[in-house]
Amino acid sequence: MIMTFDLLAGATTGPRAGLLRAPHGDVPTPVFMPVGTQATVKTLTPDELAAMGVPIVLANTYHLYLRPGAEVVARLGGLHKFMGWPRPILTDSGGFQVFSLGHLRRVSDDGVLFKSHVDGSEHFFSPELVMATQELLGADIVMALDECAPPEATYDYAQAAMTRTHRWAERCRAAQRRGDQALFGIVQGGMFADLRQESAQTLAALDFPGYGIGGLSVGEAKEVTWRMLDITIERLPPDRPRYLMGVGSPEDILAAVAHGVDMMDCVLPTRIARNGALIVRTGRLNIKSPQYTWDERPIEEGCGCYTCQHFSRAYLRHLFKAEEILGLRLMTIHNVYFLVELMRQIRQAILEGRFAQFQAEFLAGFQPTDPAVQAANKARWLARARQSPDHIEIQT
């Protein structure tokens, strides 16, 4: 089966609702995709994800290439069987992870030479190897190898990385052998409008079945993110899914949908849960706070997730303070459920022609994390990622 995408509401710009049909099932869009970097969404079982209504998850080529190895996964029946997930999977090319290795990698037009963060062994990622690896893994959607320029990159650096990304995209297409995998090209160009335009136009001419929008949400100011996104989307085919990589906070999800994005991913809901932060309609709740010691209420009144249906804030605080694994699981369940339910409501609002009203009403009662705090957290995360790629679940 070849992936198809039907646009049900919306057009070239603005909020859209569609249906992506993949070999392992249908994916209603817009969709938030939980990240399962190493063939697992951290702390959750596939049954729990399915019960929440998750239609698609991500896994990462870089990490699975290193361990257990793509050949192992293939011999054991492919990624779906290996991780017990029968629904669609998208595999990231591993480009972001490799380029975050800093001094441990060397880039050329042929590909990327890098040292494994696991054991220091030397490896070489070419577009052809990345495609062969993803074909062994067997995901429904696979990504072309790209070079992600940092937000502070100079014009010349961003242009060189973009040009290399285009050449690699062509080589990935030429190397593709499986007809049941949809290969997405990835737009780059840094924070430069003309490069973003050129990249989108070049990749659109290559006629990919879908397009990733990379190199955004990597530490730049939000107004820059949305301006670069608009410039990119204007030049992408309206009948193909658009995947903005690394977006996961509610306010950013709403903004991305408003700009015409169909697919998003981020480690945010799982990562902040492991740090005691919970997403609620008013913003974030820090379960570590002493005020919840005696609190009998669920995380959020009216929430349909398993955690809110069965446990109190006081119990969750106890689990977190006692460093019990169950606490991390229960908080992750809530955060992932929250975003899945938010996407369901967003899609329904688009189909009913009331997205702008829904967005305004949601944001009126929602307090986003302070932008300065967000930027500082992002900088710390990127610094840790450069020191040890084990911190890199996927671009976030």
KEVO-901992 format. One line per 4 residues: number of its first residue (from 1); their letters; for each residue x, y, z of C-alpha. Coordinates in Angstrom, 1 decimal. Layout:
// residues N
NUM = A = X Y Z | ...
END
This chain:
// residues 396
1 = MIMT = 0.0 0.0 0.0 | 1.2 3.5 -0.8 | 0.5 6.3 1.6 | -2.3 8.7 0.6
5 = FDLL = -3.4 12.0 2.1 | -6.9 13.5 1.7 | -7.6 17.1 2.7 | -11.0 17.3 4.3
9 = AGAT = -11.1 20.9 5.4 | -8.9 23.9 4.8 | -6.7 24.8 1.9 | -3.2 26.1 1.2
13 = TGPR = -2.8 28.2 4.3 | -4.6 28.3 7.6 | -5.9 25.4 9.7 | -6.5 22.1 7.9
17 = AGLL = -8.0 18.7 8.7 | -7.1 15.7 6.7 | -6.7 11.9 6.7 | -3.4 10.2 6.1
21 = RAPH = -3.8 6.6 5.1 | -0.7 4.5 5.8 | -0.1 0.7 5.5 | -0.7 0.2 9.2
25 = GDVP = -3.7 2.4 9.6 | -5.3 5.8 9.2 | -4.0 8.9 10.8 | -6.4 11.8 11.3
29 = TPVF = -4.7 15.2 11.0 | -3.7 17.5 12.4 | -1.9 15.1 14.7 | 0.6 15.1 17.5
33 = MPVG = 3.0 12.2 17.4 | 4.5 10.9 20.7 | 8.2 10.2 20.4 | 9.3 6.6 20.9
37 = TQAT = 13.0 7.2 20.2 | 14.3 3.7 21.1 | 11.2 1.8 20.0 | 9.4 2.8 23.2
41 = VKTL = 7.5 5.9 24.3 | 9.2 6.3 27.7 | 7.3 4.5 30.5 | 4.2 3.7 28.4
45 = TPDE = 3.0 0.4 26.9 | 1.6 0.2 23.4 | -1.8 -0.8 24.8 | -1.8 2.4 26.9
49 = LAAM = -1.0 4.5 23.9 | -3.7 2.8 21.8 | -6.3 3.3 24.6 | -5.5 7.0 24.6
53 = GVPI = -6.2 7.1 20.8 | -2.6 7.7 19.7 | -2.6 6.9 15.9 | 1.1 7.1 15.1
57 = VLAN = 4.4 7.2 17.0 | 8.0 8.1 16.1 | 11.2 6.1 16.4 | 14.8 7.2 15.7
61 = TYHL = 17.1 5.8 13.1 | 20.3 6.9 14.8 | 19.6 5.2 18.1 | 18.1 2.0 16.6
65 = YLRP = 21.0 1.7 14.2 | 23.4 1.7 17.1 | 21.4 -0.6 19.3 | 20.0 -3.1 18.8
69 = GAEV = 20.9 -2.7 15.1 | 18.5 -2.5 12.1 | 19.3 -6.0 11.1 | 18.2 -7.3 14.5
73 = VARL = 14.9 -5.4 14.2 | 14.4 -6.7 10.7 | 15.1 -10.3 11.6 | 12.7 -10.1 14.4
77 = GGLH = 9.8 -9.0 12.1 | 10.3 -5.3 11.7 | 9.8 -2.4 14.0 | 6.0 -2.8 14.4
81 = KFMG = 6.3 -6.4 15.6 | 9.5 -5.7 17.6 | 7.9 -3.0 19.7 | 4.4 -4.4 19.7
85 = WPRP = 2.8 -1.4 18.0 | 0.5 -2.3 15.1 | -0.4 1.3 14.1 | 1.7 3.6 11.8
89 = ILTD = 5.3 4.5 12.7 | 7.5 7.4 11.4 | 11.3 7.1 11.7 | 13.4 10.2 11.8
93 = SGGF = 16.5 9.9 9.7 | 18.8 10.5 12.7 | 20.2 13.7 11.1 | 19.4 15.9 14.1
97 = QVFS = 21.0 13.4 16.5 | 24.2 13.1 14.4 | 24.6 16.8 13.9 | 24.2 17.4 17.7
101 = LGHL = 27.3 15.3 18.3 | 29.5 18.3 17.7 | 33.1 17.4 17.9 | 32.2 13.7 17.5
105 = RRVS = 31.2 14.0 13.8 | 32.6 15.3 10.5 | 30.3 16.3 7.6 | 31.1 16.1 3.9
109 = DDGV = 29.0 15.9 0.8 | 29.2 12.2 0.9 | 27.6 12.0 4.4 | 28.5 12.2 8.0
113 = LFKS = 31.4 10.4 9.8 | 30.6 10.1 13.5 | 31.6 8.4 16.7 | 29.0 6.4 18.6
117 = HVDG = 28.1 8.0 22.0 | 27.5 4.4 23.2 | 31.0 2.9 22.8 | 33.0 5.4 20.7
121 = SEHF = 33.0 3.2 17.6 | 33.2 5.1 14.3 | 30.3 5.0 11.8 | 29.4 6.7 8.5
125 = FSPE = 25.9 7.8 7.6 | 25.3 8.3 3.9 | 21.9 9.0 2.4 | 22.0 5.5 1.0
129 = LVMA = 22.8 3.9 4.4 | 20.1 5.9 6.1 | 17.5 4.7 3.6 | 18.7 1.1 3.9
133 = TQEL = 18.5 1.3 7.6 | 15.0 2.7 7.6 | 13.9 0.1 5.1 | 15.1 -2.6 7.5
137 = LGAD = 13.2 -1.0 10.4 | 10.1 -0.9 8.2 | 8.3 2.3 9.3 | 5.3 3.6 7.3
141 = IVMA = 6.9 7.1 6.9 | 10.7 7.6 6.6 | 12.7 10.8 6.5 | 15.5 11.9 4.2
145 = LDEC = 18.9 12.6 5.7 | 19.3 16.4 6.2 | 21.8 18.8 7.8 | 20.2 20.9 10.5
149 = APPE = 21.8 24.3 10.8 | 21.8 25.8 14.3 | 19.7 28.9 14.8 | 22.8 31.1 15.2
153 = ATYD = 24.2 29.9 11.9 | 25.6 32.4 9.4 | 24.0 32.8 6.0 | 26.9 30.9 4.3
157 = YAQA = 26.6 28.0 6.7 | 22.9 27.8 6.4 | 23.1 27.9 2.6 | 25.7 25.2 2.4
161 = AMTR = 23.7 23.0 4.8 | 20.6 23.6 2.7 | 22.3 22.7 -0.6 | 23.7 19.6 0.9
165 = THRW = 20.3 18.6 2.3 | 18.8 19.0 -1.2 | 21.5 16.7 -2.7 | 21.0 14.2 0.0
169 = AERC = 17.2 14.3 -0.6 | 17.8 13.4 -4.2 | 20.1 10.5 -3.2 | 17.6 9.2 -0.7
173 = RAAQ = 14.9 9.1 -3.4 | 17.2 7.3 -5.8 | 18.1 4.8 -3.0 | 14.6 4.0 -2.0
177 = RRGD = 13.6 0.4 -2.7 | 10.4 -0.2 -0.7 | 7.2 0.9 -2.3 | 5.2 0.7 1.0
181 = QALF = 7.2 3.5 2.7 | 6.5 7.2 2.2 | 9.7 9.2 2.0 | 9.4 12.8 3.2
185 = GIVQ = 11.9 15.5 2.2 | 13.0 18.0 4.9 | 13.1 21.8 4.3 | 16.1 23.6 5.7
189 = GGMF = 17.5 27.1 5.2 | 18.2 28.3 8.7 | 16.5 31.6 9.7 | 16.8 33.2 6.3
193 = ADLR = 13.7 33.9 4.3 | 15.2 33.5 0.8 | 16.8 30.2 1.7 | 13.6 28.8 3.2
197 = QESA = 11.8 29.8 0.0 | 14.5 28.1 -2.2 | 14.5 25.0 -0.1 | 10.7 24.6 -0.2
201 = QTLA = 10.6 25.1 -3.9 | 13.5 22.8 -4.6 | 12.0 19.9 -2.6 | 8.5 20.5 -3.9
205 = ALDF = 9.9 20.0 -7.4 | 11.1 16.6 -6.3 | 7.5 15.6 -5.6 | 7.8 13.9 -2.3
209 = PGYG = 4.6 12.4 -0.8 | 5.1 14.7 2.3 | 7.4 17.3 3.7 | 9.2 17.8 7.0
213 = IGGL = 10.0 21.4 8.1 | 13.3 21.1 10.0 | 15.6 23.6 11.7 | 12.8 25.4 13.5
217 = SVGE = 11.9 25.3 17.2 | 15.6 24.9 18.0 | 16.0 27.9 20.2 | 15.0 30.8 18.0
221 = AKEV = 12.4 33.4 19.0 | 8.8 32.3 18.4 | 8.1 35.2 16.0 | 11.0 33.9 13.9
225 = TWRM = 9.6 30.4 14.0 | 6.2 31.4 12.7 | 7.6 33.8 10.1 | 9.9 31.1 8.7
229 = LDIT = 7.0 28.6 8.8 | 4.8 30.8 6.8 | 7.5 31.4 4.2 | 8.0 27.7 3.9
233 = IERL = 4.4 26.6 3.7 | 3.6 29.1 1.0 | 5.8 27.1 -1.4 | 4.9 23.6 -0.4
237 = PPDR = 2.3 21.6 -2.3 | -1.1 22.0 -0.6 | -2.1 18.4 -1.2 | 0.8 16.9 0.8
241 = PRYL = 1.1 16.6 4.6 | 3.4 19.1 6.3 | 5.3 18.0 9.3 | 6.8 20.6 11.7
245 = MGVG = 9.5 18.9 13.7 | 9.9 19.5 17.4 | 6.7 21.3 18.5 | 4.8 20.0 21.6
249 = SPED = 3.5 22.7 24.0 | -0.2 23.5 23.7 | 0.2 27.1 22.6 | 2.8 26.2 20.0
253 = ILAA = 0.6 23.3 18.7 | -2.3 25.7 18.3 | -0.1 28.3 16.5 | 1.4 25.6 14.2
257 = VAHG = -2.1 24.4 13.2 | -3.2 28.0 12.6 | -0.3 28.3 10.2 | -1.3 25.2 8.3
261 = VDMM = 0.8 22.4 9.8 | -0.6 18.8 9.7 | 1.9 16.8 11.8 | 4.0 17.6 14.9
265 = DCVL = 6.1 15.7 17.4 | 8.0 16.5 20.6 | 9.4 14.8 23.7 | 7.9 17.5 25.8
269 = PTRI = 4.9 15.6 27.4 | 7.1 12.7 28.4 | 10.2 14.7 29.4 | 8.4 17.2 31.6
273 = ARNG = 6.4 14.4 33.3 | 9.6 12.8 34.4 | 10.5 16.2 36.0 | 7.2 16.4 37.8
277 = ALIV = 5.4 18.8 35.5 | 1.8 18.2 34.3 | 0.0 19.9 31.4 | -3.5 21.3 32.4
281 = RTGR = -6.0 23.7 30.8 | -4.5 26.6 32.8 | -0.9 25.9 32.0 | 1.5 23.6 33.9
285 = LNIK = 1.1 22.1 37.4 | 4.3 21.3 39.4 | 3.4 18.2 41.4 | 6.5 18.7 43.6
289 = SPQY = 4.9 21.7 45.2 | 4.1 21.2 48.9 | 0.6 22.6 48.3 | -0.4 19.2 46.9
293 = TWDE = 0.5 17.2 49.9 | -3.1 16.9 51.1 | -4.8 17.5 47.7 | -7.5 14.9 47.0
297 = RPIE = -8.3 16.2 43.6 | -7.2 14.6 40.3 | -4.6 16.4 38.2 | -7.5 18.0 36.3
301 = EGCG = -11.2 17.8 37.0 | -13.1 16.3 34.0 | -10.0 14.8 32.4 | -10.7 11.3 31.0
305 = CYTC = -7.2 9.9 31.4 | -6.6 6.8 33.5 | -4.5 8.8 36.0 | -7.1 11.4 36.6
309 = QHFS = -9.9 8.8 36.9 | -8.1 6.9 39.6 | -5.5 9.0 41.6 | -5.1 12.2 43.5
313 = RAYL = -2.5 14.9 43.3 | -1.4 14.0 46.8 | -0.7 10.4 45.7 | 1.2 11.5 42.6
317 = RHLF = 3.3 13.9 44.7 | 4.0 11.1 47.1 | 5.1 8.8 44.3 | 7.3 11.5 42.7
321 = KAEE = 9.0 12.4 46.0 | 9.6 8.7 46.8 | 11.1 8.3 43.3 | 8.6 5.5 42.4
325 = ILGL = 8.5 4.6 38.7 | 4.7 4.4 38.8 | 4.6 8.2 39.4 | 6.5 8.8 36.2
329 = RLMT = 4.2 6.5 34.3 | 1.0 8.0 35.7 | 2.1 11.5 34.9 | 3.3 10.6 31.4
333 = IHNV = -0.1 9.0 30.8 | -1.8 12.3 31.7 | 0.4 14.5 29.6 | 0.2 12.4 26.5
337 = YFLV = -3.5 12.0 26.9 | -3.9 15.7 27.3 | -2.2 16.4 23.9 | -4.0 13.6 22.1
341 = ELMR = -7.4 15.0 23.4 | -6.4 18.5 22.5 | -5.7 17.4 18.9 | -9.0 15.7 18.7
345 = QIRQ = -10.8 18.9 19.8 | -8.7 21.0 17.4 | -9.6 18.7 14.5 | -13.3 18.8 15.3
349 = AILE = -13.2 22.6 15.5 | -11.6 22.8 12.1 | -14.1 20.4 10.6 | -16.9 22.6 12.1
353 = GRFA = -15.3 25.8 10.9 | -14.7 27.2 14.4 | -11.0 26.8 15.0 | -10.3 30.5 15.5
357 = QFQA = -12.9 30.6 18.3 | -11.5 27.4 19.9 | -8.0 28.7 19.8 | -9.0 32.0 21.4
361 = EFLA = -11.1 30.4 24.1 | -8.3 27.9 25.0 | -5.6 30.5 25.1 | -7.7 32.9 27.2
365 = GFQP = -7.5 30.4 30.1 | -4.0 29.0 29.4 | -0.8 30.5 30.9 | 2.2 29.4 28.8
369 = TDPA = 5.6 28.9 30.3 | 7.5 32.2 30.4 | 9.4 32.6 27.1 | 12.6 33.3 28.9
373 = VQAA = 12.2 30.2 31.0 | 11.4 28.2 27.8 | 14.5 29.5 26.1 | 16.7 28.7 29.1
377 = NKAR = 15.3 25.2 29.3 | 15.9 24.7 25.6 | 19.5 25.9 25.9 | 20.2 23.5 28.8
381 = WLAR = 18.6 20.6 26.9 | 20.6 21.3 23.8 | 23.8 21.6 25.9 | 23.1 18.2 27.6
385 = ARQS = 22.3 16.7 24.2 | 25.7 17.8 22.8 | 27.4 16.2 25.7 | 25.5 12.9 25.6
389 = PDHI = 23.1 12.0 22.7 | 21.3 9.8 25.2 | 19.5 13.0 26.1 | 18.4 13.4 22.4
393 = EIQT = 15.1 11.6 22.1 | 14.4 13.5 18.9 | 14.4 17.1 17.8 | 12.4 19.1 20.4
END
